[in-house]
Amino acid sequence: MSQDPLSRTTPRAGPPAPGAGMPPPDAAGQARSDALLAHIQARIAVAGGWISFADYMQMALYEPGLGYYDARGNKFGAQGDFVTAPEISPLFAQALAAPVARAFGTLPAQVLEFGAGTGALAHDLLHDLERRGCPAEQYWIVEVSADLRARQQERLAAYPVRWLDHLPADFGGVVIANEVLDVLPVQLFVRGAADVQERGVAADGGALRFAGRAAGPDLCHSMSAIESAAGALPPGYGSELCPLADAWIAAIAACLRRGLVLLLDYGFPRHEYYHPQRAMGTLMCHYRQHAHAEPLWLPGLNDITAHVDFTAVAQSARAAGLDLLGYTSQAHFLMNCGILDRLVARHGSVPEAATTGALQRLLSEAEMGELVKVMALGRGLDEGGWGFDRGDRRHRL
């Protein structure tokens, strides 16, 4: 079966030229993108003519009032730019409720969710936890987008939800991050014959363009670690890495007194991420249900993502004092958590076609079932029973 163009996977038929075959933005969107472009060009000028791609991606996604996630507009769902698992079916949250409910048996009945999108996951998870007789006493959301926070507040008004600007100083409970790590800003690199180049962004007249410079010591050190695990990369090989993921994991570990951390995202272990055949990396953009590979086009109007190096995440977690409790595909995780039982309980032995279609999108190897991975980290918890009883792949990291 072909991959679904609405999920964060590969583009429909290869990356198009910027704007080719895609609907133009409306006047307000174009004006916002133009304003952000001016901000980016000013930043480049102040920096001496070049900024890292990570700095560009930070501005394109999160610049106050102008970045993709900080401005109004439909981002999720059939009318937006892409679809995430919680919007495909409530079965996703109902399956996720199984390990959360188990955690509530030994942990405070609290959830801390990062980047809650439309609030679909929080809504369905809270509802199913109540159905199971173990409601959440408190649900916190860390959301950087003022627009999305307003939508979440409207959707979740009936539940005990609070919004935070910063991590709590002392947290016990369950931490959930669904498709969060893949929108952390990344550095881009190209392996040269004798050195490593960092790909950044420069301004050329009224347009932006990619420009390279010699990689700094931190990037060269990261490249050494990558090649130790994946083998020597050939000249011309380009990809990305995400130093911010290490800082993000460290921040979680610093505030987690005792708890379970569930990370769900597109990604691979390091030896697969930096496979020689994946020579162009994983960077991808999403604009009105079209996937393309031109992140400098219409800044602020495109989602920009890069897959997750789960080996790096596991290493960061161990260094921060967290236990690695499991790592597997989304399909294995959801089935281990009883998604098929929930399907039968809710829809009977012959569910309607729309429900089975949604389930296939969540579980199929050609779609999210294999492309999305799930990792569980913890502190002060037992090993088993978190959704990794079958198909655990920790040995591949």
N, C-alpha and C positions, 0 to 999 in steps of 0.2 A: 504493500500500500504506500502511496506517496506521502511525504511528510506534509503536515498541516502548515500552511503559510501563516496562520495566525499565532502559532506558538513560536517561541524563540529558538528556532532551529535554522536550517539552511534556507537561502532565498529560493523563490519559485523557480527561476531558470537562470541562475547566475547573477552576479551583481550588475545592475544596469548602470549606464552613465548617469551622473547626477541629474535627477529630475526626470529622466526619460521614462515615459509611460506612467508617471505618477501624478496624482491631482495636485494642482498648485495650491499654495496656502491662501487663505483668505487675507483680506487687507490688514486685519489686526495681527494675524500671525506673521505676515511678512514684515510689518512694522516692528514687531517685537524681535524678530530674528535680526533685522537690520540694526536695531539698538544694541543687541548683544554683540553683534559683529564689531561694532564701533568700540565697545568695551574691551573686547579681545584684542583688537588692533592697538588700542592704547596700552594695554598690558604688555604686548609684544614690544612696542616702542620703548617703554620704560625699562624693559629687561634687556635692551640692546639689540633687538631684532629677532629674538628666538625665545620660545618657551617650550617646556616639555609637553608631550602629549597629555600627561597626567594633569598638568595645570589647565590645558585646554579642556579636557574632559570634565574637570571639576567645574569650570565656568559654564560649559555647554549644558550640563545637567542641573547644577545647583546654584548658579548665580542668583542672588535674591531678586525676585520679581521678573526675571528674564529667562532663567534656565529651565530646561525641560520639566523637571519635577517641581519647580517652584512657581509655575505659571498655570493659569486656568486652561482647561481643555480636556477632551476625552483621551485618556491614555490607555485604559484597560477595556477589555470586552470587545464584542463584535463591532461596535461603533468607534473603537479606539485604534491604537497602533498595534497592540498585541494582546494575547489572552494568557493569563496565568492559571495554574491548576485550580485554585479555589473558585474561579469563575466558571470553570468547565462543569463542575458538578459538586454539590454539597457532600457527596460520598468521600471526597478528598479529606475534608475536615473531620468527617465522622470516623474515618480510619485513623487520622492523626490523634483523635481523642483517646484512643486506646492506651498508648504509652503515657499520655498526659494524665489520664485518670489513674494509671498505675503509680505514677510519680506522686500524685496527691496522697497516696497511702502512706508515704514516708516523708514528704516534703510539705512546706506550706502550700496551700491551694492558691498559688499565684502564678500568673503568666506574664512574661515580658516579651512583647512582639516588636520586631524591628520592621519598618517599612510596610505597613499594613495595607497599602493599596486602597482599594475601595471599601475595605472593612469586611469583605466577604468571608475570609478565613476566620476572623475573630467572631463574627456573627454566628456562623455555623458551628464553630468549635464550642462556643459558650452554650449554644442551644443543646448540643449533643452531650456536653458534660452534665447539664441539668437533667437530661433524659436518663443518664447513667446513675443519677443520684449522688454525684460528687461535683457540685457546682464550684466554679472558681470564686474565691472570696474577693479577689482583686485581679484586674487585667490591666496592665500598663502597655502603652504603645509609645514607641519612640519614632516620631515621624518628622522628617526635615521639611516636607512640603506643606505649606500653609493651606494650599488648595485641597490637597488630599485629606489633611487633618479635618477640615470643615466637613467634607463628605463623610468621613468616618464618624464624626460626632453626631451627624444627623442619623446615620444608619444604626448606631449603637447606643442610642439614647436610653434604651430600656435596660441596659446592662451595666454592671459595675466597672466601667472603663475610665481610666485616667490617662492623660497625655503628658509625656515628659519631654523636656528639651535636652536633658542630660541623663546619663545612667544613674540609677540610685547608688548610694554609697555602699549599701549592704543589702544584697538580694538573695533570697532563698526561694526556689520554685523552678519553673520551666521557662527556658528562653527559646523562642522560635524566630528563625530568620528564613523566610521563603523568598528566593530570588532577590537577595540583598547583596551578597558578595559579588555577583556578576555586574553590578553597576558601581562598584568602587573604581575610582580612576586608576588607570594602568599606565605603565611605561611601555614604549615600543622600542624594539631593538632590531638590528640587522647584523648578522655575523659576517664580518669581512674576512678576507684571506688571512690577514695578520692582526686584525683588531676587531673591536665591537663598536658599532655606531648606534647612538640613540637617535631615534626619529622624533623630531619635535615639529613645531608649527612656526612658520614665518609668515609675514604679510608681503604680498606682491601687488602693489597698486591697491585696488579695492578688494582683492581676493586673498584668501588664505591658501597656503600650500605647505606640503611636508618639506622638512629640511633636516639634514642629519648633522651630527657633530660627534666627536670622539666621546665614548661613554666614560662616565666618572667611575671612581673606585668602587662605589657601592654596587653599581650595575655590573661591573666586571666581576665582582665577588659573587653576585647572584648567578651570573652566567657560568662561573666555574662549578657552582653547585648543581645547576641544571645539567651541564654536560657530564658531570660525574655520574648522574643518575640515568640520563637519556643517551649518552654517547656524544661524540664530537658532532657538532652541527655543521653542515656544509656551507661554504661561502654563498652568500645571497639569501640564507635562511632568515626569515623574519617572523617575529612573534611578539608576545607581550608578557609582562609579569606584573604582579600587584603587591608592592611592599606595604600598602595600606592594610591589606588583609592581616598581616602580622600584628599591626598596631590595634586593629579592631578586636582580634582574638585576645590580645593582652588586656584590653580594656574590659572585656567580658569577664575574663578570669579574675581581674582585680576586684570586681564588685560582687562576684558570685561566692557566697558563703558556702552553700551546699545546693546542688541542683543539677538539672538535665538541660543540655543545649542541643537543639535539633536544627541542623542546617540543611536546607534543600535547595539545590541549584544545579545549573548546567555545568558540567565539568568532567575532569578525568584525573587519574593519578599521573604523576609527573612523566613517567616513561611513555605514556600515551599522549599526553598534552604536547610534548615536544618531539613527537615522532617525525622522522625525516620527511614523510609524505604530507605532513601538515605544515607545509613551508610558508603559508601565508597567515598563520596564526588563527585566532578565533574571533577577532573583533567583528562585530556586526551591528548594524543600525536598523531601526524599525520606524516606519513612517506610514501611517494610515493603512496598515495591514500589508505593507510591502516591506520586504527585507532587502537591504542593500549594504554595500561596503564602502560608503563615501562619508565618513564622519565629519568632514569639513563643510559639507553641503547643508545649508539652512541651519546653522547652529541655533540650538534652543528648541527646534521643532522635531528633532529626532531623538529617540531613545538610543543610547550607545551602550553596548554590553560586551563583555569578554568572559569566556568560560573560566571556571575556577580550577586552580591547581590544588587538588585536595591533598596531595602529599605535603605541600607547603603548609596548608591549614593544619594538618595533623602534627607536623613538626612544631608549628607555633603553639599549638595547644599543649603539647608535652612540655615545651620550654616554659610555659606559663603555669604549669602545675595541674593541668586538667588531664583526666583519663580519656582515652579513646575507647568508646563503648561499642562502636559499630560503624560500618561503611558498606553501602550496597546501592543497587539501582532503585529508582522510585518504584518500579513494578514490584520488586521483591519486598520492599518495605511496606507498601500498601497492602499487599496480599498477606504478609505476616501480621499486619495490624487488623486483618479481618474485613477488608473492603468487600470481598465477595459475600460474606455473611450479611453485611449491612445492605448490600444490593438485594439479596433475597428477602430479608426482613422487611425492607421498605417497599419493594416492588413485586414481590412474588417470584415464582419460578420462571415466569416469562415476562421480563420487563419490556417496556416499550422501546422502540428503535432508538429514540433520542437518548435514552439512558444508556443503552448498550454502546451507542456511538461515543458518548462522553467517556464511558469506562475504557473503551479501546484507546482513546487519546491519552488517557492517564497511564495505561499499562503497556501499550504496544511498543515493541523494540524499535519500530520505525518512527515513533513519535516521542512522547515524553518518558515512556516507561524505562528506556535505557539511557537516553540522553541526559536526564536529570538524575543526580545522585543524592543520597541522603547520608549524612554523617551525624553521629551522636557523640557528644562530649559530656563529661560529667565530673562532679566532685562529690565524694562521699556516698556513692551509689553502688549497688551490686552490678555485676556484669550483664546478666541475661534479662530477657523480657522486654526489651525496648524497641522491638520491631526488626531484629536482625538474626532471628533464630535460624532462618534458612537464607542462604545466599550471601553470607557475610564475606566481604572482600578486603578486610583489613590487611591481609597478607599481600595484596597487590600494591599497596601504597609505597 
